[in-house]
Amino acid sequence: MLTLSPPLHAKECVILLHGLARNDNSLKKLELVLKNKDYHTVNYNYPSTMYHVAKLAEDTISDALSRCIKGSKINFVTHSMGGILVRQYLSTKSIENMGRVVMLGPPNQGSQVVDTLKNIPGFKLMNGPAGMQLGTGKMDIPRKLGTANFDVGIIAGSRSINLVLSAMLPNPDDGKVSVENTKLEGMKDHITLPVTHPFMMKNDVVINQVVHYLKYGKFKRRKISI
């Protein structure tokens, strides 16, 4: 009986986690590219504005892991708060066959936008309990989670389409998070690209960098044009 060899990445799973107040549609383009690279993808739609970070991380990642092929290497690609969910989950649990993580625009040291706006009426209604936890204070979730104990590469954006929010942030920034606050102690690599927070995950250069990191554990360092 003839059997065919599986594709190169058939045993690797990539869990995609969108950001705050977004949904899985925001990562559809990236998901399609990864599928075409023969990764098994789990583009998980979670209720980002409904619960605190700890509950979102536990419920979302536990269920997403169950959708990966048993025994496969587990990778993550996250946008914004999705990266905080991974950090939260891995701060208390380990994942068998853990692979690599690529974070896009993560508020790893929190965002000054949250510091400024969290007490404004309507902010919690729009962004939920998790959104209230993403400030830069020592007691805010991003600062409490500590260093990375996993293989992670981070892509930061340096362009903004929201000048009001950018005025609340140290430059350079992507309109929601400063480049400096995307950084995380223990990260394996970090790169800054001229892209904006809301749309970076759909940018072809960003997507190519994601694929490159998943394969090689580092970003491309040759001259990049967008």
N, C-alpha and C positions, 0 to 999 in steps of 0.2 A: 504494500500500500504506500503510495507516494505521500510524503509529508513535506510541507513547505516550512522553511525557517522563518521565525517571527521577525518583524522589522527590528532595526537596531535598538529603538527605544521602546519597544512594545512592553517591556517590563518596568518602565518608569511612568509614574503617575505625577501629574502636575495639578495641584489644587490652586484655583484662582479665587482670590478674595477681593471683592470690590471695596470701595471706601464708604465713608459716612454719607448717608442720605443718597446713595447711588444703588444700582442693582446690577445683576449679572450682564445686562445688555451692554454696559460700559466696557466689558472685557471680551465681547464677542469676537472682535477682530483679532485680538491676541490669541484667543482660544482657537480660532480657525488655523492660524499660523502654526501653533503648537501641534494641533491634530495632524496637519500636513507634514510635520516633522516626525510623525509616528509616536508621539506621546499620548498616553491615555489622559484625558483632561476631565477635571471636575470643576466646572465653573459654578460656584456655589452662591445662590441668592439667599442672603440672610437679612433679618429685620434689624438693620443697623441702628435705627432710632428708637427701638422698643425697650432695650435692656442695657444694663451696665456691661462694661468690657468683659469682666470675668465670666458672666453667663453667656454672652455672645461667643466668646472664645471656646468655652466648654461645649456648648451645644453645636455650634457650627463646625468646628474642626473634628469633633468626635464623629459626627454624621458624615462629613466629607471623607474622612479616612475610610469609613466603611464602604464607600463607593469606589475606592481604588482596588485594583486587582491584588488579591492576597499575595503577599511576598514581594510586591513590587517596591522599587525605590520610590520614596516620597519626596517630591519637590513642592515648593510653593512659589507662586508669583502673586504679589499683593499690590494694591494701590492704597495709598494714604492710610486710613485707620486699619485696613486689612493687615498691615504689617504689625500693628500693635496687638491684634488678636493672636498672631503667631507668637510674638514675644510672650504674651500672657500665658498661652497654653504651654509653651516650652519652659516657662519658669517653674512649673510644678510637675510636668510630665515629660517622658521621653517617647520618641517615636522610633519604632524598629525600622531599620533600613532608611534612616533619615538621609535625604540628599541635600540639595541646595535650595536657598531662598533668594529670590530677587524682589526687592522692595522698590516701588515707584513712589516718590514723594512722601515718604513716611514721616510723621511727626515724632521722631524718636526721642527728641528732647522737648516735645510739646510744641504748641503754637501760641504765639503772642496774640493772635486773633482771638483765641478762646479767653485768654486773660482779660482782654479788653471788652469783649462782648458778652461774657457768660452771665452777667447780672442785668443785661438788657432784657426787658419784657419780650417774650416770644422766642428767645434764643433756645431755651430748653425745649419748648414746644416743637421747634423745627429740627433740632439736632439730637434730642433725647438724652437719657441719662449718660450714655457713652460719650456723647459730644461734650458734656460738662466735665468729663474727666481728662480732657486732652490739653490742659494748660501746661505751663512751664514750671509750676511750683514743685517743690520737693515732695509734696504729698500727692501730686497728680500722677496718674498711672504711668505715663511714659518715663518719668524720672525714677519711679519706684522699681521698675522691672530689671534694672541692672544691665550688665554687659551681655553681649551675644555669646551663647554657648553652642552655636551652630554656624554652619557655613552660609554667610550672607553677603550679597553684593547689593549696593544701593545706588539708585539713579535719582538725582535731584534735578529739578527744573529751575531755570534762571530767568524766565519770562513770565509776565503777568498780564491778564486782561482785566484785572480788578484793582485799579489804582487806589481805591478807598481802603481795601484790606491790605494792600502792599504798604500803605503808609503806616500800618501798625506793626510792620515786620522789619527786621534788619535786612539790608540789601546784601547780596542778591537774594531773591525769593521767587516763588512760583505763583504768588497770589494767595496762598494759604499757609505755606510753610517756608521758613528761610532755609537756604542751602545748609547753613551751619547746623540747624536743628534736625536735619535729616540724618546726620552722622550718628554712629553708634559705636561705642567702644567694643572692640572684638570683631568688627566687620572685616571681611577679607578684601573688599575693594569698594571704591566709591567713584562715581563719575557725575559731572554736571553737564547737562545739555540745555540748549536754549529752547525749552518747551514749557508749557503752562500746566498748572496743576489739573485743571478739569479735563484736558485733552491729551496729556502725555502718553497715556496707555494706548492711544490710537495712532501715534506717530511711528512711521516706518523705521526710523533710525533707532528709536527706543526699543521697538519690538525686536529688531536685529540684535541689539545689545543684550536683551533678555535671553534670546536663544543662545547667543555666544556664551553668556555666563553659565547657563544651565549645562552646556556641553563642556566648557573648559575651566570653569571656576574663576574666571577673570573677564574684564571688559576689554574691548578692542581699544588699543592705544594709538592707532594711526590717526591722521587728521580726519576729523568728522565734519561733514557739511550737511546742512539741513535746508 
